[in-house]
Amino acid sequence: MEKPLPIGQGALPLRRILLLSWTLAAILAGGVLNGCGNGDSGDALRGMTRNPPSDVGGISLPDQSRKGGIQTTALRPSGDDLLLVYFGYTSCPDVCPTTLADIRQALEGLTPGQRNRVKVGMVTVDPHRDTGRDLDEYLGHFFPAGDFLAFRTGDQQLLHKAEAAFGASHRIGKPDHEGNYDVDHTAQVYAVGADGKVEVEWPFGTSGDDIAYDLKALLDRAVGSGSPEPEKTQQTEKSVNQ
Amino acid sequence: MKTRISRTVIFTCLAILSAFLIGACGGSDGGNGGVQVTDVWARVTAPSQDAGAVYMTINSDQADKLIKASVPTSVAGKTELHETVDTSGNQNSTMDGTEPMMGMRPVSSIAIPAGKTVTLEPGGYHVMLFDLTGPIAEGDTIPVTLEFENAGEIKVDATARTQ
């Protein structure tokens, strides 16, 4: 299935190319993406902001991170907190662990008070191979404090709807004779604010320091602004496991 | 007089020969046609992560190609040279606000231009380990055999770390 590709000499690694192109995009795309924070705050963020921001407030997925039942949970934080959302899969050897390690490094750069206000939610784009338990254990490796959400749904339509709201996507490759397949996926990390809007998104390769910088700015901005409680339902999803 | 000249000539010859030998040795530090491999590391794996990656820095004083990398089957079932690439099919995908799609593709070789440093690093080239037989933990050492087109086989050890 996979064909070897010829290699150019001295090729730049993708994370540098992506950072470079995102920087160019930020400069050129003006109305769509802004490298700086929008006019509301005046705070310059290091990640990318969209105008208008993506509204993901209506998206809920089964969180399989908790023992004793699956809870359908909104992909938005509680109170003035932030929820960082990432779409990936556990057998991903390069991109996903790099990004999750960058997030972990960013969280380590926060004060304990700030740290308590940020949660990480990962959505598996490979629910066929990733069980809820796989995802829970995977995230527990990066975030041992357990303050994460492990989103997994076997309902492809629901997954696509969630991805579309964020601007994310994935593509499952054709299985080889051993049943192995590639997974291509967008690799942004999205910071969702209490109003269900994506406040900023970081492309693959954004350093932990830059993510931490933005998190601090967003948390400072959110203090005292007041926000609704997240929707949370206590129902158990029946169709998640294939 | 004659004898003295002869001695001088002999000493001079020896000096030149020694310098040449020392110079030759210095130039091929690490042997194998001048290829040097440093900072070889594997990423610590999370539970349920059955694929891993090994990264390293390679330089060579003459043009070469990394054509193969392998680890013992006691570590991983299969090893391939890989590159993480933008597979969205749109080279300027970021220009119109769409997000780049990232995927991995096997590569037949990795070119090492003469005098240049090539880094296998997250988001770029890596040695992909399929079907890991167990988790890779912090501080683990994985023997990696690299095969270069000109320099031949070089054995290195990858040390596991988180990032």
Interface residues (C-beta under 8 A of the other chain):
Chain A: E2 K3 P4 L5 P6 I7 G8 Q9 G10 A11 L12 P13 L14 R15 R16 I17 L18 S21 W22 L24 A25 L28 A29 V32 L33 R50 T90 S91 C92 P93 D94 V95 P97 T98 A101 D102 Q105 D130 R133 D134 L135 E137 Y138 G140 H141 F142 G167 A168 S169 H170 R171 G173 N180 D182 V183 D184 H185 T186 A187 Q188 P203 F204 G205
Chain B: R43 T45 A46 P47 S48 Q49 D50 A51 G52 A53 H82 E83 T84 V85 D86 T87 N92 S93 T94 M95 D96 G97 T98 E99 P100 M101 M102 G103 M104 R105 P106 V107 S108 S109 I110 A111 P113 K116 V118 T119 E121 P122 G123 G124 Y125 H126 M128 L129 F130 T162 Q163
